[in-house]
Amino acid sequence: MEQYFVYDQRLGISLPKLEKDWEDYSEKEQNAILLRWETIRGAIPDRIAELEKTINKKQDELGNENDFERSCRLNAEIAELASIINDLWIWYRMNQTVSLRMPQ
């Protein structure tokens, strides 16, 4: 199954890596791919919650930080985490109806 997915270090999840048209996969492969994706997709809200906790911790640190350079680093880290969350939500929403659109 790993041949159909690649781990994205930044997002912390595996993403589909389909190298041919959907119709060129057998029904068995399609079902296995969909099952794996739905498992991954189901974990996205948990991954987002983890990142939100990290953001909250960094925001607390930022509120107590007097060092300007450290404040800038914390802001940059928070912005990157927010960007990751945004990308995860895009993947979650973009593919929520994937099984309905793909031929059975």
Jmol script that loads the backbone (N, CA, C; Angstrom):
load data "model"
ATOM      1  N   MET A   1       0.829  -1.200   0.000  1.00  0.00           N
ATOM      2  CA  MET A   1       0.000   0.000   0.000  1.00  0.00           C
ATOM      3  C   MET A   1       0.867   1.254   0.000  1.00  0.00           C
ATOM      4  N   GLU A   2       2.059   1.152   0.526  1.00  0.00           N
ATOM      5  CA  GLU A   2       2.935   2.317   0.593  1.00  0.00           C
ATOM      6  C   GLU A   2       3.318   2.840  -0.789  1.00  0.00           C
ATOM      7  N   GLN A   3       3.192   2.011  -1.805  1.00  0.00           N
ATOM      8  CA  GLN A   3       3.522   2.471  -3.155  1.00  0.00           C
ATOM      9  C   GLN A   3       2.532   3.518  -3.645  1.00  0.00           C
ATOM     10  N   TYR A   4       1.373   3.597  -3.023  1.00  0.00           N
ATOM     11  CA  TYR A   4       0.352   4.544  -3.443  1.00  0.00           C
ATOM     12  C   TYR A   4       0.333   5.815  -2.594  1.00  0.00           C
ATOM     13  N   PHE A   5       1.205   5.872  -1.583  1.00  0.00           N
ATOM     14  CA  PHE A   5       1.243   7.013  -0.675  1.00  0.00           C
ATOM     15  C   PHE A   5       2.686   7.378  -0.380  1.00  0.00           C
ATOM     16  N   VAL A   6       2.887   8.654  -0.086  1.00  0.00           N
ATOM     17  CA  VAL A   6       4.214   9.131   0.294  1.00  0.00           C
ATOM     18  C   VAL A   6       4.047   9.989   1.550  1.00  0.00           C
ATOM     19  N   TYR A   7       4.938   9.762   2.503  1.00  0.00           N
ATOM     20  CA  TYR A   7       4.863  10.514   3.758  1.00  0.00           C
ATOM     21  C   TYR A   7       5.342  11.941   3.538  1.00  0.00           C
ATOM     22  N   ASP A   8       4.530  12.895   3.966  1.00  0.00           N
ATOM     23  CA  ASP A   8       4.883  14.310   3.885  1.00  0.00           C
ATOM     24  C   ASP A   8       5.355  14.745   5.267  1.00  0.00           C
ATOM     25  N   GLN A   9       6.638  14.976   5.385  1.00  0.00           N
ATOM     26  CA  GLN A   9       7.250  15.333   6.667  1.00  0.00           C
ATOM     27  C   GLN A   9       6.635  16.600   7.251  1.00  0.00           C
ATOM     28  N   ARG A  10       6.407  17.586   6.412  1.00  0.00           N
ATOM     29  CA  ARG A  10       5.867  18.865   6.883  1.00  0.00           C
ATOM     30  C   ARG A  10       4.469  18.703   7.463  1.00  0.00           C
ATOM     31  N   LEU A  11       3.610  17.977   6.762  1.00  0.00           N
ATOM     32  CA  LEU A  11       2.233  17.812   7.220  1.00  0.00           C
ATOM     33  C   LEU A  11       2.091  16.735   8.287  1.00  0.00           C
ATOM     34  N   GLY A  12       3.017  15.790   8.300  1.00  0.00           N
ATOM     35  CA  GLY A  12       2.957  14.722   9.286  1.00  0.00           C
ATOM     36  C   GLY A  12       1.968  13.625   8.943  1.00  0.00           C
ATOM     37  N   ILE A  13       1.607  13.534   7.661  1.00  0.00           N
ATOM     38  CA  ILE A  13       0.694  12.479   7.196  1.00  0.00           C
ATOM     39  C   ILE A  13       1.192  11.966   5.840  1.00  0.00           C
ATOM     40  N   SER A  14       0.670  10.822   5.453  1.00  0.00           N
ATOM     41  CA  SER A  14       0.949  10.317   4.109  1.00  0.00           C
ATOM     42  C   SER A  14      -0.071  10.884   3.141  1.00  0.00           C
ATOM     43  N   LEU A  15       0.398  11.191   1.935  1.00  0.00           N
ATOM     44  CA  LEU A  15      -0.469  11.741   0.895  1.00  0.00           C
ATOM     45  C   LEU A  15      -0.517  10.789  -0.293  1.00  0.00           C
ATOM     46  N   PRO A  16      -1.629  10.795  -1.022  1.00  0.00           N
ATOM     47  CA  PRO A  16      -1.728   9.927  -2.201  1.00  0.00           C
ATOM     48  C   PRO A  16      -0.647  10.246  -3.227  1.00  0.00           C
ATOM     49  N   LYS A  17      -0.121   9.194  -3.830  1.00  0.00           N
ATOM     50  CA  LYS A  17       0.878   9.331  -4.892  1.00  0.00           C
ATOM     51  C   LYS A  17       0.486   8.350  -5.996  1.00  0.00           C
ATOM     52  N   LEU A  18      -0.516   8.723  -6.747  1.00  0.00           N
ATOM     53  CA  LEU A  18      -1.022   7.853  -7.799  1.00  0.00           C
ATOM     54  C   LEU A  18      -0.285   8.166  -9.095  1.00  0.00           C
ATOM     55  N   GLU A  19       0.289   7.151  -9.680  1.00  0.00           N
ATOM     56  CA  GLU A  19       1.136   7.353 -10.851  1.00  0.00           C
ATOM     57  C   GLU A  19       0.436   7.049 -12.172  1.00  0.00           C
ATOM     58  N   LYS A  20      -0.822   6.655 -12.077  1.00  0.00           N
ATOM     59  CA  LYS A  20      -1.586   6.436 -13.309  1.00  0.00           C
ATOM     60  C   LYS A  20      -3.015   6.896 -13.077  1.00  0.00           C
ATOM     61  N   ASP A  21      -3.800   6.946 -14.139  1.00  0.00           N
ATOM     62  CA  ASP A  21      -5.189   7.361 -14.035  1.00  0.00           C
ATOM     63  C   ASP A  21      -5.946   6.388 -13.141  1.00  0.00           C
ATOM     64  N   TRP A  22      -6.932   6.930 -12.422  1.00  0.00           N
ATOM     65  CA  TRP A  22      -7.707   6.129 -11.480  1.00  0.00           C
ATOM     66  C   TRP A  22      -8.308   4.886 -12.148  1.00  0.00           C
ATOM     67  N   GLU A  23      -8.780   5.054 -13.364  1.00  0.00           N
ATOM     68  CA  GLU A  23      -9.423   3.949 -14.079  1.00  0.00           C
ATOM     69  C   GLU A  23      -8.450   2.814 -14.402  1.00  0.00           C
ATOM     70  N   ASP A  24      -7.160   3.104 -14.383  1.00  0.00           N
ATOM     71  CA  ASP A  24      -6.155   2.083 -14.700  1.00  0.00           C
ATOM     72  C   ASP A  24      -5.818   1.194 -13.511  1.00  0.00           C
ATOM     73  N   TYR A  25      -6.327   1.531 -12.341  1.00  0.00           N
ATOM     74  CA  TYR A  25      -6.144   0.669 -11.168  1.00  0.00           C
ATOM     75  C   TYR A  25      -7.280  -0.345 -11.134  1.00  0.00           C
ATOM     76  N   SER A  26      -6.975  -1.527 -10.666  1.00  0.00           N
ATOM     77  CA  SER A  26      -8.015  -2.553 -10.539  1.00  0.00           C
ATOM     78  C   SER A  26      -8.995  -2.136  -9.442  1.00  0.00           C
ATOM     79  N   GLU A  27     -10.150  -2.743  -9.455  1.00  0.00           N
ATOM     80  CA  GLU A  27     -11.154  -2.438  -8.431  1.00  0.00           C
ATOM     81  C   GLU A  27     -10.595  -2.748  -7.042  1.00  0.00           C
ATOM     82  N   LYS A  28      -9.859  -3.821  -6.923  1.00  0.00           N
ATOM     83  CA  LYS A  28      -9.245  -4.194  -5.646  1.00  0.00           C
ATOM     84  C   LYS A  28      -8.254  -3.119  -5.191  1.00  0.00           C
ATOM     85  N   GLU A  29      -7.427  -2.624  -6.120  1.00  0.00           N
ATOM     86  CA  GLU A  29      -6.468  -1.562  -5.782  1.00  0.00           C
ATOM     87  C   GLU A  29      -7.204  -0.281  -5.391  1.00  0.00           C
ATOM     88  N   GLN A  30      -8.239   0.064  -6.145  1.00  0.00           N
ATOM     89  CA  GLN A  30      -9.012   1.267  -5.844  1.00  0.00           C
ATOM     90  C   GLN A  30      -9.594   1.199  -4.428  1.00  0.00           C
ATOM     91  N   ASN A  31     -10.176   0.062  -4.115  1.00  0.00           N
ATOM     92  CA  ASN A  31     -10.776  -0.090  -2.786  1.00  0.00           C
ATOM     93  C   ASN A  31      -9.728  -0.005  -1.683  1.00  0.00           C
ATOM     94  N   ALA A  32      -8.576  -0.609  -1.914  1.00  0.00           N
ATOM     95  CA  ALA A  32      -7.500  -0.565  -0.914  1.00  0.00           C
ATOM     96  C   ALA A  32      -6.975   0.862  -0.745  1.00  0.00           C
ATOM     97  N   ILE A  33      -6.821   1.572  -1.847  1.00  0.00           N
ATOM     98  CA  ILE A  33      -6.348   2.957  -1.804  1.00  0.00           C
ATOM     99  C   ILE A  33      -7.359   3.819  -1.053  1.00  0.00           C
ATOM    100  N   LEU A  34      -8.635   3.665  -1.384  1.00  0.00           N
ATOM    101  CA  LEU A  34      -9.676   4.452  -0.721  1.00  0.00           C
ATOM    102  C   LEU A  34      -9.733   4.156   0.776  1.00  0.00           C
ATOM    103  N   LEU A  35      -9.609   2.903   1.143  1.00  0.00           N
ATOM    104  CA  LEU A  35      -9.640   2.525   2.555  1.00  0.00           C
ATOM    105  C   LEU A  35      -8.468   3.154   3.301  1.00  0.00           C
ATOM    106  N   ARG A  36      -7.292   3.064   2.716  1.00  0.00           N
ATOM    107  CA  ARG A  36      -6.097   3.661   3.343  1.00  0.00           C
ATOM    108  C   ARG A  36      -6.252   5.174   3.449  1.00  0.00           C
ATOM    109  N   TRP A  37      -6.739   5.817   2.367  1.00  0.00           N
ATOM    110  CA  TRP A  37      -6.892   7.272   2.408  1.00  0.00           C
ATOM    111  C   TRP A  37      -7.895   7.692   3.477  1.00  0.00           C
ATOM    112  N   GLU A  38      -9.005   6.983   3.581  1.00  0.00           N
ATOM    113  CA  GLU A  38     -10.007   7.339   4.584  1.00  0.00           C
ATOM    114  C   GLU A  38      -9.448   7.199   5.997  1.00  0.00           C
ATOM    115  N   THR A  39      -8.570   6.248   6.212  1.00  0.00           N
ATOM    116  CA  THR A  39      -7.911   6.096   7.514  1.00  0.00           C
ATOM    117  C   THR A  39      -7.006   7.296   7.780  1.00  0.00           C
ATOM    118  N   ILE A  40      -6.225   7.672   6.781  1.00  0.00           N
ATOM    119  CA  ILE A  40      -5.332   8.831   6.911  1.00  0.00           C
ATOM    120  C   ILE A  40      -6.151  10.092   7.113  1.00  0.00           C
ATOM    121  N   ARG A  41      -7.152  10.265   6.276  1.00  0.00           N
ATOM    122  CA  ARG A  41      -8.000  11.459   6.331  1.00  0.00           C
ATOM    123  C   ARG A  41      -8.681  11.580   7.691  1.00  0.00           C
ATOM    124  N   GLY A  42      -9.093  10.456   8.245  1.00  0.00           N
ATOM    125  CA  GLY A  42      -9.736  10.460   9.553  1.00  0.00           C
ATOM    126  C   GLY A  42      -8.824  10.928  10.672  1.00  0.00           C
ATOM    127  N   ALA A  43      -7.524  10.808  10.474  1.00  0.00           N
ATOM    128  CA  ALA A  43      -6.553  11.235  11.486  1.00  0.00           C
ATOM    129  C   ALA A  43      -6.173  12.717  11.355  1.00  0.00           C
ATOM    130  N   ILE A  44      -6.569  13.359  10.269  1.00  0.00           N
ATOM    131  CA  ILE A  44      -6.191  14.760  10.050  1.00  0.00           C
ATOM    132  C   ILE A  44      -6.695  15.678  11.166  1.00  0.00           C
ATOM    133  N   PRO A  45      -7.956  15.580  11.622  1.00  0.00           N
ATOM    134  CA  PRO A  45      -8.389  16.466  12.719  1.00  0.00           C
ATOM    135  C   PRO A  45      -7.543  16.291  13.991  1.00  0.00           C
ATOM    136  N   ASP A  46      -7.112  15.070  14.278  1.00  0.00           N
ATOM    137  CA  ASP A  46      -6.253  14.844  15.446  1.00  0.00           C
ATOM    138  C   ASP A  46      -4.897  15.512  15.255  1.00  0.00           C
ATOM    139  N   ARG A  47      -4.355  15.432  14.053  1.00  0.00           N
ATOM    140  CA  ARG A  47      -3.079  16.081  13.743  1.00  0.00           C
ATOM    141  C   ARG A  47      -3.214  17.596  13.890  1.00  0.00           C
ATOM    142  N   ILE A  48      -4.329  18.144  13.429  1.00  0.00           N
ATOM    143  CA  ILE A  48      -4.581  19.577  13.558  1.00  0.00           C
ATOM    144  C   ILE A  48      -4.673  19.973  15.035  1.00  0.00           C
ATOM    145  N   ALA A  49      -5.344  19.166  15.829  1.00  0.00           N
ATOM    146  CA  ALA A  49      -5.466  19.457  17.262  1.00  0.00           C
ATOM    147  C   ALA A  49      -4.098  19.483  17.936  1.00  0.00           C
ATOM    148  N   GLU A  50      -3.215  18.563  17.555  1.00  0.00           N
ATOM    149  CA  GLU A  50      -1.846  18.552  18.094  1.00  0.00           C
ATOM    150  C   GLU A  50      -1.131  19.858  17.753  1.00  0.00           C
ATOM    151  N   LEU A  51      -1.249  20.267  16.498  1.00  0.00           N
ATOM    152  CA  LEU A  51      -0.583  21.494  16.063  1.00  0.00           C
ATOM    153  C   LEU A  51      -1.165  22.720  16.766  1.00  0.00           C
ATOM    154  N   GLU A  52      -2.468  22.728  16.987  1.00  0.00           N
ATOM    155  CA  GLU A  52      -3.095  23.846  17.684  1.00  0.00           C
ATOM    156  C   GLU A  52      -2.594  23.953  19.121  1.00  0.00           C
ATOM    157  N   LYS A  53      -2.383  22.819  19.767  1.00  0.00           N
ATOM    158  CA  LYS A  53      -1.823  22.832  21.123  1.00  0.00           C
ATOM    159  C   LYS A  53      -0.423  23.438  21.110  1.00  0.00           C
ATOM    160  N   THR A  54       0.368  23.082  20.111  1.00  0.00           N
ATOM    161  CA  THR A  54       1.715  23.633  19.991  1.00  0.00           C
ATOM    162  C   THR A  54       1.659  25.134  19.755  1.00  0.00           C
ATOM    163  N   ILE A  55       0.730  25.580  18.911  1.00  0.00           N
ATOM    164  CA  ILE A  55       0.564  27.015  18.670  1.00  0.00           C
ATOM    165  C   ILE A  55       0.202  27.728  19.967  1.00  0.00           C
ATOM    166  N   ASN A  56      -0.727  27.163  20.715  1.00  0.00           N
ATOM    167  CA  ASN A  56      -1.149  27.798  21.971  1.00  0.00           C
ATOM    168  C   ASN A  56       0.021  27.924  22.939  1.00  0.00           C
ATOM    169  N   LYS A  57       0.839  26.891  23.012  1.00  0.00           N
ATOM    170  CA  LYS A  57       2.013  26.924  23.886  1.00  0.00           C
ATOM    171  C   LYS A  57       2.978  28.026  23.439  1.00  0.00           C
ATOM    172  N   LYS A  58       3.209  28.103  22.129  1.00  0.00           N
ATOM    173  CA  LYS A  58       4.116  29.129  21.606  1.00  0.00           C
ATOM    174  C   LYS A  58       3.545  30.532  21.797  1.00  0.00           C
ATOM    175  N   GLN A  59       2.238  30.681  21.688  1.00  0.00           N
ATOM    176  CA  GLN A  59       1.618  31.983  21.928  1.00  0.00           C
ATOM    177  C   GLN A  59       1.768  32.396  23.391  1.00  0.00           C
ATOM    178  N   ASP A  60       1.653  31.422  24.298  1.00  0.00           N
ATOM    179  CA  ASP A  60       1.882  31.716  25.715  1.00  0.00           C
ATOM    180  C   ASP A  60       3.323  32.163  25.942  1.00  0.00           C
ATOM    181  N   GLU A  61       4.257  31.470  25.310  1.00  0.00           N
ATOM    182  CA  GLU A  61       5.670  31.849  25.410  1.00  0.00           C
ATOM    183  C   GLU A  61       5.874  33.260  24.856  1.00  0.00           C
ATOM    184  N   LEU A  62       5.242  33.523  23.727  1.00  0.00           N
ATOM    185  CA  LEU A  62       5.381  34.827  23.086  1.00  0.00           C
ATOM    186  C   LEU A  62       4.867  35.945  23.987  1.00  0.00           C
ATOM    187  N   GLY A  63       3.784  35.678  24.682  1.00  0.00           N
ATOM    188  CA  GLY A  63       3.212  36.682  25.578  1.00  0.00           C
ATOM    189  C   GLY A  63       4.126  37.055  26.730  1.00  0.00           C
ATOM    190  N   ASN A  64       5.049  36.158  27.057  1.00  0.00           N
ATOM    191  CA  ASN A  64       5.970  36.398  28.169  1.00  0.00           C
ATOM    192  C   ASN A  64       7.392  36.684  27.711  1.00  0.00           C
ATOM    193  N   GLU A  65       7.579  36.797  26.410  1.00  0.00           N
ATOM    194  CA  GLU A  65       8.938  36.952  25.860  1.00  0.00           C
ATOM    195  C   GLU A  65       9.316  38.428  25.739  1.00  0.00           C
ATOM    196  N   ASN A  66      10.501  38.759  26.252  1.00  0.00           N
ATOM    197  CA  ASN A  66      11.006  40.130  26.165  1.00  0.00           C
ATOM    198  C   ASN A  66      12.111  40.277  25.129  1.00  0.00           C
ATOM    199  N   ASP A  67      12.664  39.179  24.703  1.00  0.00           N
ATOM    200  CA  ASP A  67      13.743  39.201  23.714  1.00  0.00           C
ATOM    201  C   ASP A  67      13.118  39.327  22.321  1.00  0.00           C
ATOM    202  N   PHE A  68      13.442  40.411  21.612  1.00  0.00           N
ATOM    203  CA  PHE A  68      12.838  40.677  20.306  1.00  0.00           C
ATOM    204  C   PHE A  68      13.137  39.565  19.301  1.00  0.00           C
ATOM    205  N   GLU A  69      14.380  39.111  19.240  1.00  0.00           N
ATOM    206  CA  GLU A  69      14.744  38.059  18.281  1.00  0.00           C
ATOM    207  C   GLU A  69      13.989  36.765  18.579  1.00  0.00           C
ATOM    208  N   ARG A  70      13.889  36.413  19.827  1.00  0.00           N
ATOM    209  CA  ARG A  70      13.132  35.207  20.202  1.00  0.00           C
ATOM    210  C   ARG A  70      11.657  35.382  19.841  1.00  0.00           C
ATOM    211  N   SER A  71      11.121  36.585  20.057  1.00  0.00           N
ATOM    212  CA  SER A  71       9.725  36.859  19.687  1.00  0.00           C
ATOM    213  C   SER A  71       9.515  36.668  18.190  1.00  0.00           C
ATOM    214  N   CYS A  72      10.469  37.124  17.396  1.00  0.00           N
ATOM    215  CA  CYS A  72      10.373  36.964  15.937  1.00  0.00           C
ATOM    216  C   CYS A  72      10.403  35.490  15.550  1.00  0.00           C
ATOM    217  N   ARG A  73      11.266  34.728  16.198  1.00  0.00           N
ATOM    218  CA  ARG A  73      11.329  33.283  15.912  1.00  0.00           C
ATOM    219  C   ARG A  73      10.022  32.595  16.277  1.00  0.00           C
ATOM    220  N   LEU A  74       9.487  32.928  17.441  1.00  0.00           N
ATOM    221  CA  LEU A  74       8.214  32.339  17.861  1.00  0.00           C
ATOM    222  C   LEU A  74       7.100  32.693  16.879  1.00  0.00           C
ATOM    223  N   ASN A  75       7.054  33.938  16.441  1.00  0.00           N
ATOM    224  CA  ASN A  75       6.043  34.358  15.455  1.00  0.00           C
ATOM    225  C   ASN A  75       6.182  33.562  14.166  1.00  0.00           C
ATOM    226  N   ALA A  76       7.408  33.370  13.720  1.00  0.00           N
ATOM    227  CA  ALA A  76       7.639  32.612  12.490  1.00  0.00           C
ATOM    228  C   ALA A  76       7.210  31.153  12.670  1.00  0.00           C
ATOM    229  N   GLU A  77       7.508  30.576  13.817  1.00  0.00           N
ATOM    230  CA  GLU A  77       7.105  29.188  14.090  1.00  0.00           C
ATOM    231  C   GLU A  77       5.585  29.063  14.138  1.00  0.00           C
ATOM    232  N   ILE A  78       4.937  30.021  14.758  1.00  0.00           N
ATOM    233  CA  ILE A  78       3.470  30.017  14.833  1.00  0.00           C
ATOM    234  C   ILE A  78       2.876  30.133  13.432  1.00  0.00           C
ATOM    235  N   ALA A  79       3.434  31.021  12.624  1.00  0.00           N
ATOM    236  CA  ALA A  79       2.943  31.192  11.251  1.00  0.00           C
ATOM    237  C   ALA A  79       3.111  29.908  10.445  1.00  0.00           C
ATOM    238  N   GLU A  80       4.240  29.224  10.605  1.00  0.00           N
ATOM    239  CA  GLU A  80       4.457  27.968   9.871  1.00  0.00           C
ATOM    240  C   GLU A  80       3.467  26.895  10.322  1.00  0.00           C
ATOM    241  N   LEU A  81       3.237  26.799  11.625  1.00  0.00           N
ATOM    242  CA  LEU A  81       2.268  25.818  12.122  1.00  0.00           C
ATOM    243  C   LEU A  81       0.862  26.132  11.603  1.00  0.00           C
ATOM    244  N   ALA A  82       0.508  27.412  11.559  1.00  0.00           N
ATOM    245  CA  ALA A  82      -0.804  27.806  11.030  1.00  0.00           C
ATOM    246  C   ALA A  82      -0.913  27.451   9.550  1.00  0.00           C
ATOM    247  N   SER A  83       0.176  27.603   8.825  1.00  0.00           N
ATOM    248  CA  SER A  83       0.197  27.239   7.408  1.00  0.00           C
ATOM    249  C   SER A  83      -0.005  25.738   7.228  1.00  0.00           C
ATOM    250  N   ILE A  84       0.623  24.958   8.079  1.00  0.00           N
ATOM    251  CA  ILE A  84       0.457  23.501   8.024  1.00  0.00           C
ATOM    252  C   ILE A  84      -0.993  23.126   8.291  1.00  0.00           C
ATOM    253  N   ILE A  85      -1.586  23.753   9.301  1.00  0.00           N
ATOM    254  CA  ILE A  85      -2.985  23.487   9.621  1.00  0.00           C
ATOM    255  C   ILE A  85      -3.870  23.821   8.418  1.00  0.00           C
ATOM    256  N   ASN A  86      -3.624  24.945   7.795  1.00  0.00           N
ATOM    257  CA  ASN A  86      -4.394  25.330   6.619  1.00  0.00           C
ATOM    258  C   ASN A  86      -4.281  24.268   5.524  1.00  0.00           C
ATOM    259  N   ASP A  87      -3.060  23.814   5.257  1.00  0.00           N
ATOM    260  CA  ASP A  87      -2.858  22.791   4.228  1.00  0.00           C
ATOM    261  C   ASP A  87      -3.554  21.482   4.587  1.00  0.00           C
ATOM    262  N   LEU A  88      -3.514  21.120   5.858  1.00  0.00           N
ATOM    263  CA  LEU A  88      -4.199  19.893   6.288  1.00  0.00           C
ATOM    264  C   LEU A  88      -5.707  20.009   6.083  1.00  0.00           C
ATOM    265  N   TRP A  89      -6.278  21.161   6.423  1.00  0.00           N
ATOM    266  CA  TRP A  89      -7.718  21.342   6.195  1.00  0.00           C
ATOM    267  C   TRP A  89      -8.050  21.276   4.712  1.00  0.00           C
ATOM    268  N   ILE A  90      -7.186  21.808   3.871  1.00  0.00           N
ATOM    269  CA  ILE A  90      -7.418  21.728   2.421  1.00  0.00           C
ATOM    270  C   ILE A  90      -7.464  20.267   1.994  1.00  0.00           C
ATOM    271  N   TRP A  91      -6.486  19.473   2.420  1.00  0.00           N
ATOM    272  CA  TRP A  91      -6.482  18.044   2.078  1.00  0.00           C
ATOM    273  C   TRP A  91      -7.722  17.354   2.624  1.00  0.00           C
ATOM    274  N   TYR A  92      -8.108  17.695   3.829  1.00  0.00           N
ATOM    275  CA  TYR A  92      -9.266  17.059   4.451  1.00  0.00           C
ATOM    276  C   TYR A  92     -10.539  17.357   3.672  1.00  0.00           C
ATOM    277  N   ARG A  93     -10.756  18.624   3.340  1.00  0.00           N
ATOM    278  CA  ARG A  93     -11.982  19.017   2.630  1.00  0.00           C
ATOM    279  C   ARG A  93     -11.951  18.620   1.159  1.00  0.00           C
ATOM    280  N   MET A  94     -10.790  18.766   0.533  1.00  0.00           N
ATOM    281  CA  MET A  94     -10.688  18.483  -0.891  1.00  0.00           C
ATOM    282  C   MET A  94     -11.006  17.020  -1.186  1.00  0.00           C
ATOM    283  N   ASN A  95     -10.701  16.161  -0.280  1.00  0.00           N
ATOM    284  CA  ASN A  95     -10.851  14.738  -0.529  1.00  0.00           C
ATOM    285  C   ASN A  95     -11.980  14.097   0.262  1.00  0.00           C
ATOM    286  N   GLN A  96     -12.848  14.883   0.874  1.00  0.00           N
ATOM    287  CA  GLN A  96     -13.891  14.282   1.687  1.00  0.00           C
ATOM    288  C   GLN A  96     -14.936  13.541   0.852  1.00  0.00           C
ATOM    289  N   THR A  97     -15.046  13.885  -0.419  1.00  0.00           N
ATOM    290  CA  THR A  97     -16.011  13.195  -1.258  1.00  0.00           C
ATOM    291  C   THR A  97     -15.315  12.366  -2.344  1.00  0.00           C
ATOM    292  N   VAL A  98     -14.055  12.057  -2.112  1.00  0.00           N
ATOM    293  CA  VAL A  98     -13.290  11.354  -3.133  1.00  0.00           C
ATOM    294  C   VAL A  98     -13.932  10.027  -3.514  1.00  0.00           C
ATOM    295  N   SER A  99     -14.450   9.296  -2.557  1.00  0.00           N
ATOM    296  CA  SER A  99     -15.025   8.003  -2.884  1.00  0.00           C
ATOM    297  C   SER A  99     -16.325   8.137  -3.681  1.00  0.00           C
ATOM    298  N   LEU A 100     -16.995   9.261  -3.540  1.00  0.00           N
ATOM    299  CA  LEU A 100     -18.215   9.473  -4.307  1.00  0.00           C
ATOM    300  C   LEU A 100     -17.913   9.827  -5.759  1.00  0.00           C
ATOM    301  N   ARG A 101     -16.767  10.454  -5.999  1.00  0.00           N
ATOM    302  CA  ARG A 101     -16.411  10.894  -7.342  1.00  0.00           C
ATOM    303  C   ARG A 101     -15.707   9.814  -8.132  1.00  0.00           C
ATOM    304  N   MET A 102     -15.033   8.913  -7.453  1.00  0.00           N
ATOM    305  CA  MET A 102     -14.263   7.888  -8.155  1.00  0.00           C
ATOM    306  C   MET A 102     -15.172   6.746  -8.578  1.00  0.00           C
ATOM    307  N   PRO A 103     -14.963   6.234  -9.754  1.00  0.00           N
ATOM    308  CA  PRO A 103     -15.785   5.129 -10.229  1.00  0.00           C
ATOM    309  C   PRO A 103     -15.645   3.917  -9.328  1.00  0.00           C
ATOM    310  N   GLN A 104     -16.717   3.232  -9.152  1.00  0.00           N
ATOM    311  CA  GLN A 104     -16.694   2.024  -8.300  1.00  0.00           C
ATOM    312  C   GLN A 104     -16.497   0.783  -9.133  1.00  0.00           C
TER     313      GLN A 104
END
end "model"
wireframe off; spacefill off
backbone 0.3
color backbone group
